């Protein structure tokens, strides 16, 4: 099976799972059913939250199914070995942390925010749940789709094209009752800019990390969501969105150009 066909199969299966499940949640929402974000509410409403989790994990689920089907992995243990390959250089972890810190710092300053919504320790408490609801998306996106697009179209075009695909995958969130997107806490335009910009960042991580790119992106996505939860919902203002995400794109491109130059 060619890499192109694996990419196509993965993308189709991911969207089939995501749109079928989210479609059911949207339909049930018309009868008063809603998803819940807090731990206590989630435990009380597992009927809605389990399907919602399946929607969020659709890239990871599709990744395992397609790779297993095409004999690219032996079993779940083999798949997890790549997803959680943690033996990366310290510099790579620092790059992830520094990139996120820079983004949130600029966004907060430009948006005129100086305080955290929640205590700092909540960031660490939020990591496990955000690994499931967010981080593990990259077990599909960065295992198959973005690296495959990068090899075919190059860094910039793959980042933009996948950013658009990622935005389409997120659209149901704005129609599922109970999500912060549905409740109007997130502006779709700002959100789309952020999604496309961060595909440049994940693409840069892929370029400089090699085998460790999947876990580093899982970690980055998890930390981003946890920080977003602790600091308050972002994006907040158009000014902050444009400036912070422009910096992310520029830093990512400069990182890739520098890496390519050294490699040559």
C-alpha positions in Angstrom: 0.0 0.0 0.0 1.4 3.4 -1.1 1.9 6.2 1.4 -0.6 8.3 -0.6 -3.4 5.7 -0.2 -2.7 5.4 3.5 -3.0 9.2 3.9 -6.3 9.1 1.9 -7.7 6.2 3.9 -6.7 7.8 7.2 -8.3 11.2 6.3 -11.5 9.6 5.1 -11.8 7.3 8.2 -11.0 10.2 10.6 -13.7 12.4 9.1 -16.2 9.6 8.9 -15.8 8.8 12.6 -15.7 12.5 13.7 -18.7 13.7 11.6 -20.9 10.7 12.3 -20.4 10.9 16.1 -20.6 14.7 16.2 -23.6 14.6 14.0 -25.4 12.4 16.5 -24.4 14.7 19.3 -25.7 17.7 17.4 -29.0 15.9 16.7 -29.3 14.8 20.4 -28.6 18.4 21.4 -31.9 19.4 19.9 -33.6 17.3 22.6 -31.6 18.9 25.5 -28.6 16.6 25.6 -25.3 18.3 26.1 -21.6 17.4 26.7 -19.9 18.5 29.9 -16.4 19.8 30.5 -15.9 19.4 34.2 -14.8 16.1 35.8 -17.9 15.9 38.0 -20.3 16.7 35.2 -18.5 14.3 32.9 -19.0 11.4 35.3 -22.7 12.2 35.6 -23.2 12.4 31.9 -21.1 9.6 30.4 -23.7 8.9 27.8 -22.8 12.1 25.9 -19.2 12.4 26.9 -18.1 9.0 25.7 -19.2 9.8 22.1 -17.6 13.2 22.4 -14.3 11.6 23.4 -14.6 9.3 20.4 -15.0 12.3 18.2 -11.9 14.0 19.7 -9.9 10.8 19.4 -11.0 10.0 15.9 -7.5 10.8 14.4 -5.8 8.5 16.9 -8.4 5.7 16.3 -8.1 6.0 12.5 -4.3 6.1 12.8 -4.2 2.7 14.6 -6.8 1.1 12.3 -5.2 2.2 9.0 -1.6 1.4 10.1 -2.6 -2.0 11.4 -4.7 -2.7 8.2 -1.7 -1.9 6.0 0.8 -3.8 8.1 2.7 -0.7 9.1 2.5 -1.7 12.8 2.2 -5.1 14.5 -0.2 -4.3 17.3 -1.3 -1.6 19.8 2.1 -1.9 21.6 4.0 -1.2 18.4 1.7 1.8 17.8 2.1 3.2 21.3 5.9 2.8 21.1 6.0 5.4 18.3 3.3 7.7 19.8 5.1 7.8 23.1 8.7 7.8 22.0 10.2 10.0 24.6 13.9 9.6 24.0 14.4 13.0 22.4 17.1 15.6 23.0 16.4 18.1 25.8 16.7 20.9 23.3 13.6 19.6 21.5 11.6 19.7 24.7 12.9 23.2 25.4 11.9 24.3 21.9 8.3 23.1 22.5 8.1 24.8 25.9 9.7 28.0 24.7 7.4 28.2 21.7 4.3 27.8 23.8 5.6 30.3 26.4 6.3 32.9 23.7 2.9 32.4 22.2 0.9 32.8 25.4 3.1 35.7 26.7 2.6 37.7 23.5 -1.1 36.9 23.3 -1.7 38.0 26.9 0.3 41.2 26.6 -1.2 42.3 23.4 -4.7 41.4 24.5 -4.2 43.4 27.7 -4.4 40.4 30.1 -2.0 40.1 33.1 -3.7 37.6 35.3 -4.4 33.9 35.2 -8.0 32.7 35.4 -7.0 29.7 37.6 -4.1 29.0 40.0 -0.9 27.9 38.3 -1.0 24.4 39.7 -4.2 23.8 37.8 -2.0 23.6 34.6 -0.4 20.4 35.9 -3.7 18.9 37.1 -5.2 19.6 33.7 -2.5 17.7 31.8 -4.0 14.2 32.0 -7.5 15.1 30.8 -6.0 17.3 28.0 -3.9 14.4 26.9 -7.1 12.6 26.0 -9.1 15.6 24.9 -6.6 17.2 22.6 -3.1 15.8 22.8 -3.8 12.4 21.4 -5.2 13.9 18.2 -1.5 14.2 17.1 -1.2 10.4 17.3 -3.0 10.5 14.0 -2.2 13.9 12.6 1.5 13.7 13.1 1.9 9.9 12.7 0.4 10.0 9.2 -1.1 13.1 7.7 1.2 16.1 8.2 4.4 14.2 7.6 2.9 12.7 4.5 1.8 16.1 3.2 5.2 17.5 4.1 7.0 14.9 2.0 4.8 15.6 -1.0 4.3 19.4 -0.9 7.0 20.8 1.4 6.9 22.5 4.7 4.9 25.7 4.0 2.2 24.3 1.7 1.7 21.2 3.9 1.3 23.4 6.9 -1.3 25.6 5.3 -3.2 22.8 3.6 -3.3 20.7 6.8 -4.3 23.8 8.8 -7.4 24.0 6.6 -8.1 20.3 7.0 -7.7 20.7 10.8 -10.1 23.6 10.8 -12.7 21.6 8.9 -12.3 18.8 11.5 -13.0 21.2 14.3 -16.2 22.7 12.8 -18.6 20.4 14.6 -17.4 21.7 18.0 -19.3 24.9 17.2 -22.6 23.0 16.9 -22.3 20.5 19.8 -24.2 21.9 22.9 -21.9 22.2 25.9 -18.6 22.9 24.3 -17.0 26.3 24.8 -17.1 26.8 21.0 -20.9 26.3 21.0 -21.4 28.6 24.0 -19.7 31.4 22.1 -16.5 31.7 24.1 -14.4 31.2 21.0 -14.5 33.2 17.8 -14.4 31.0 14.7 -12.2 33.3 12.7 -9.6 33.8 15.5 -9.7 30.0 16.1 -9.0 29.2 12.5 -6.0 31.5 12.4 -4.6 29.8 15.5 -5.2 26.3 14.0 -3.3 27.1 10.8 -0.5 28.9 12.6 0.1 26.0 15.0 0.3 23.5 12.1 3.5 25.5 11.2 4.8 25.0 14.7 4.0 21.2 14.7 5.5 21.0 11.2 8.7 22.6 12.6 8.8 20.1 15.4 8.5 17.3 12.8 11.4 18.7 10.8 13.8 19.0 13.7 12.9 15.9 15.7 12.6 13.0 13.3 11.3 9.9 15.1 10.3 11.8 18.2 7.9 14.2 16.4 4.7 12.3 17.3 5.2 12.4 21.1 6.6 16.0 21.1 3.5 17.1 19.2 1.2 15.1 21.6 3.0 16.9 24.5 2.8 20.3 22.8 -0.9 19.9 22.1 -1.6 18.7 25.6 0.3 21.6 27.2 -1.3 24.1 24.9 -4.8 23.0 26.0 -3.9 22.8 29.7 -2.4 26.4 29.5 -5.4 27.6 27.7 -7.6 26.2 30.4 -5.5 27.8 33.2 -5.1 31.2 31.6 -8.6 31.5 30.2 -10.1 30.8 26.8 -8.0 31.9 23.9 -8.0 33.5 21.3 -9.2 36.6 23.2 -8.7 39.6 20.8 -8.0 40.0 17.1 -4.9 42.0 17.9 -3.5 39.3 20.2 -4.5 36.6 17.7 -2.7 38.2 14.7 0.5 39.2 16.6 0.9 36.0 18.6 0.2 33.6 15.7 2.3 35.6 13.3 5.2 35.2 15.6 4.6 31.5 15.9 4.6 31.1 12.1 7.8 33.2 11.7 9.6 31.4 14.5 8.6 28.1 13.0 9.7 29.0 9.5 13.1 30.4 10.7 13.6 27.2 12.7 13.0 25.0 9.7 15.2 27.2 7.4 18.0 27.1 10.0 17.7 23.4 10.4 17.7 22.8 6.6 20.8 25.0 6.2 22.7 23.1 8.9 21.6 19.8 7.5 23.0 20.8 4.0 
